[in-house]
Amino acid sequence: MSTERKTVKRAHLSPLHMAAGAERKHPRVIDAGHVKEWVGIGWIEVREATKADLAAYPHVID
């Protein structure tokens, strides 16, 4: 089992990038310990990230 976590740059999560197809690649991310979900026009905070979330979704980096 890999302990390396997946990451995605914040710049790749801009509304322009998301509308151009990134929404299929990154529909949910971990940002500052919270799960955020793309809803077509922006990001909404879903909940505080659980251990399962931390393993499943990419972490936002600057």
Secondary structure, 3 states (H helix, E strand, C coil): CCCCCCEEEHHHHCHHHHHHHHHHHCCEEEECCEEEEECCCCEEEEEECCHHHHHHCCEEEC
